[in-house]
């Protein structure tokens, strides 16, 4: 069922998109084409021909259209470049669904529901992305107006929040758009998702029964955790990230990976701004809170419960030690190929047993290379730029690049 709100004059998407000059868009397009042809070892004549065609299209329209092969390569490299993700070892296996021809919100909803359903039923550690149309200066585009396709409601009450506090505003909006919560609300009520269409109105879509698979969280030896009635959905499908490839932004590109157990156990269930369950978990397993390490034990057992529950349900998940080792393997492979790796230490290092994970001791730098993903230009989009990995550039040219980037950043911040 679809619910629609009234149109407003504001354009939230435009405030999030990167601001590129014609020269910057041209530069990113050329650098992307060089990277594409270099890594796929295509003939130089093909690069010259494709570059001429893209530059002519940019001159004529201010934009250009990626081929299906370029789109798939660009999405995979965007994942490879994204500094916040620990699970990039298998970036080449990203399944790319080209949905650029789909512009109707109802059809977009059907496509992403099918995406979620396929990822849910496979049970495999396979990441996928569905890419809808790019942002154009001459016309608006529809996009998802929610953080993830699957989210739990948060109901604000006099005694606090029932459910996920992160989603209190999303829950209020859903109700205002016509969603009816269950007669007896719970801490794990699935919210509908929202698409803002090209003319502004938001449309609300409820997930069909059976689309989302949830796992009840139980512990293999501590029955007290089962008494908490915890559960979580198996597939995180992120819908609010903007994909940028060669100077072209795709604001509607929902993608999924699979969970690391600490994301659910050490963050979603325990963060004070989320479910804030650490005290209740400690009570449920009978820890002595006079012990200074009771929180450590509660976190460890909750992680064990999440991991074992997902494994028992044959749902894709990974523990933080295995994920850390995979990231180390990814870095080694990339360095062997002569590529620098972008990494954000605060995102890569797991919140549980951090110093026991090899990534804790690994120096990291976010190079902000494109292609990439970003949320808004204010948070992480303005710093993105071409890496020029395929060029042999001397010290003087690299210094010129730095000066140009700083000048562009200064001009943007002034406006």
N, C-alpha and C positions, 0 to 999 in steps of 0.2 A: 504494500500500500504506500502511496506517495502523498505527502503533505507539503504544501507550499506556503512560504511566508510572503509578506509584501516586499516589493522592490524598494531598494534604497539608493540614494545617489552616490554613496561611498563605493570605492573600489579597493577592497583590502588587498587583492592580489597585486595591483600595481605598486602598492607601497612595499611589497615584499621582494619584487623582482630586482635583479641587478640592473644598474644603469650603465649601459655600454655606449660609447661613442661609435660612430661609423668606423673609425679607424681601429678601435679595439675589437669590434665584431669581425672586421676583416682580418685582423691579426690572429684572433683565436681560430677563425675558420681555416686560414692557411696553415697554422701550426697543427691543427687537428688532422687535416688532410695529409700533411707530411708524416705525422705519427702513424696514421692508419696505413699508409702505403709502405712505410718503413717496417712496421712490425709484421705486416702480412707479406712482406718481400715482393711487392708488386712492381712491375716495370716502371722506370722513370717516365716513360712516355704517357702512361696512364695517369700518373700524378699531374703532369703538365696539362693534360687534356681536362681532367676533372677540376683542377684549380682555375683554369680559364672559365669553365662553365659556372663554377660557384661565384667567382668574382663578377661575372656578367650578371648573374641573378641578383647578387647583392647590390650592384649598381642600379639595377632596374627596379627592384622591389624593396630593398632594405633588409631582405632576409633570403634564405635559401632552404631547400628541402634535402634532408639526408636520404641517401638510399637505405634500403632495409639492412644491408650489410654494414653500412656506416653506423646506423642507429644501434645495432646489436653490439658492435665493437665499442662504440662510445659509452653505452650503458655499462659494459663490463669493465672498461677502464675507469669509469667514474667510481665504481665500487672499489677497484684496486687502489684508487687515489684517496678514498674517503678515510680520513685520519682517525675517526671515532670508532671504527669497526675492527674488532679483534678477529673476525672469522673470514678473512680475505684469501685464505690459502686456495680456495676453489673458485676464484673469481672467473676463471675461463668457462666454468660450467653454468654460469647464470643463464637461466631460461628467459629469453626476451620475447614478449608478445607485443607485436606491432599493432596498436589499435588507433593509429592517428586518423583513420577515416571515421571514427565514431565520435560524434559530437552531441548527440541527444543524451541528456542526463539519464533517462530511463534505460537506454541501451548501455550507457557507461556502467550503471549500477549492475546490470545483468552480467557484463563482462567481468567486473571485479568480484562479484559473487561466485562466478565460475572459477576465477583464479583462486579464490580462497578455498572453494570446494575441492579443487584438484590438489592443492597443497596440503589440505587437511587429510584427504583420503590416502595420499601416497605414503605418508608416514616416514618419508626419506628426508635426509639432510640435503635437500635441494632448494636452492634459492631461485626466485622468479620475480620478474617485473613486467607489468603491463603499462605500455607507454601510450598515452592519448596525445592529442594535438598540441603543438607548441604555442607559446605566447606570441602574438603578433601585435605590432604597433597599430595596425589599421582595424583590428577587431578584437573583442574580448573572447575569453575562452572559459569553459566550465572547468571546475576543479573540486576536489574533495575538501570539505571544510571541517575536518576532524583529524585528530592525531593518528589514530589507528582505526581500521575498519571495525575491529572488535574491541569494545571497551565495556567496563562495568560501571553502572550508574553510581552516583554519589548523592545521597539525600541529606540535605542539611536539616537537622532537627535541633530542638532546644538543648538536648544533652550531647550534641556533637554531630558527627556525620556517620550515617549508615552507608557502607559501601566504600567506594574509592574517592577520597577527598579531591584527588586530582581532577575528577570529572563532575564536580558540583555544578559548574557553569554549563558544561555540555548537557547535563541532565536537565537543568532549568530550560535551556534552549529547546531541547527535544520535547519537553512537556508543552512549551509555548507553541511549538509547531504542530501539536496535536497528538503526541505520543502518550499512551496510557500506560503508566507503570503497573506492575502486577498488583492485585488487590491486597496482597500481603507482601510488601517490599522486602527484599533480602540484601545481603552484602554483595551478592554476585548476580545482579540482574543485568542482562546484556542490553546495551543501548543500541538504538538504531544508528545508522550513519547518515551523514549529510553531504549533499552535493550542492554547491552554489552554481547555478547555471550562468550562461554567458551574459544574460541581461540583469543579473543581480540577485533574484530570489533564491532562497535556500529550499532544497527539497529533501525530505526526510524519507529514508528507506529502512524498512525493518528486515532483518536477516531471516530468510526462510528457515523453518524448523529443520534441524539436521545439518545445516551449513557449518555451524561452529561445533567443534568437538572440545569438550572440557574434561579435565582429569581431576578426580577427587584425590586430595593429598592425604596419604596415610603413611605411617612409618612402619618399617618391617618388624621392629621389635618394641616400639613405644606406642601403645594404643592411645595414649592421651592426646596425641596430635590429631588423630581422626575425630576426636570429640569436638575439635574447633570448627569442623564443617568447612574446611578450606577447599577451594578448587581453582583451577586456572585453565584458560584456553590454550590450545596446543600450537597455534600458528600466529606469530606477531606479523601483521600486515600493515606496514607503515604507509600512511596516505598524505602526510603533510610536508614531504620533502620535495624540493624542486631539483630536477635533473638538468644539468647544463652541459651541452656538448658543442664544441666548436662555435661558441657565440650564440647558440640557440638554446633557449630555456623551455623545458617541458614542465609546467607547474602541476601536471596531473600524471604522476608516474608511480602508482602504488607498487611496493615491492615487499617481499617477505624473505626472511631467513628462517632460523630456528632458534629456540631459546638456549641460553646458557643458564644452568640451574640457579646461579647467584642472582640473575636478573629478577627472578621470581621470588626466591627465598630471602636473599639478603637485601633486596631493594623494595620490590613491590609490596611484600608482606610486612617489612620491618621499618622502612623509612618513616619518620615521624609525620611527614607530609602525605604519606600514603596510608596503608592499613594500620601501621604502628602496633604490630602484634607481638613484639618481643617479650613483654612482660607476661602476656597470656601464654605464649609458647613455653616460657620458663616454668610457669605454674603447671602447665599441662604435662610436662615431663618430670616435674618434681625436683627441680634443681634447688640447691641451697643458695639463696640470694645473698647470703653473707660471704660466699665465695667470690672473690674479685673476678673470677673467670666464668661466672655463670652465664654471662651474655655470649661468650665464645662457644660454650657448649650448646646453648639454645640455638644459636645460628648454625652450628655444624649439624645438629640433628634435624633442623628444619631443611637445610640443604639436602641432607641424606633422604629425607621424606619426599621432597620434590623430585629428586633424581630417580629414586627407586619407583615412585608412582608413575612417572612418565615412561620409564623403561618397561614397567609391567604392562602399561597400556600400549606399548610399541609405538609411542609417539616420539618424534625426533627431539633430542636434547643432548647437551654435552656438559661435562663438568668443567670447572674453571682451570684445573690443572691440564687437562687434555687440550682445552682451547688455547691456553698459554703456549703450550708446546707447538701447536699448529701455527700460531702467529710467529714463533721463532723460525719455524720451517719456511714460512712465507717470506720472512725477511731475508733468510739465507738464499732462497731461490732468486728473489729480486736483485739482491746484490750481485749474485753470480752473473745475472743478465745485464749488469751495469746500470740498474735503475735504483734511484734513491727511494726510500719508503717513507711516506708520511705517517706519523703516529702522534696521537694526543694521549699523553701518559695518563691523564685523569680518567680517560674513557677506556683505555686498553687494559690497564692493571685492574684485575678483579677486586671487588670489595671484601672478599673472604680470603684469609691466609695469603695476603698480598705478597709479603716478602718471601714466601715459599714458592712463588710462581716466577719462572725465569724472566718474564717481561718486566718485573719490578726493577730489575737491575739493568734494563736496556735503555740507553739514551734515545730520546724520541724528539722529532721536530715535525711540525705540520708545515709542509711546503705549499699548501693551498693550491695545488695544481688542478687544472681543468684538463679533461672532463671531471665532474665531481657532482656531489649533492650538497644542497644547502637549504636552510629554512627561511631566512630572510637576509636581505642585504645588510641590515643593521647588526645582525648577530654574527653571521659567518660568510655571507655572500660577497661583501665588498672586498675581502682579502684575496679572492680567487683570481688566478692569472695563469697565462701560458707558461709551461715549464721549459719549452724549447729543448727537450731532451734529445732530439735527433740532430741538433746542430752543434758543431764544434765552435764555440764562442770564446773569444779571448777575454782577458781581464777587462779591457776597455769597454767592450760590448756588454759584458755582464754588469759593469758599473752604470752604463747608460740605461740598461733595463731597470736597475734598481731606482735610479733617479726618476725615470718615467712612471714607475709604479707609485712612488711616493708622491709625485706631482698629481697623478690622477686621484689618489686617495685624498689628498688635501683639497682638491677641487670638489670632490663628492661631499666631503664633510662640511665644506662651506655652504653647499646648497641644502 
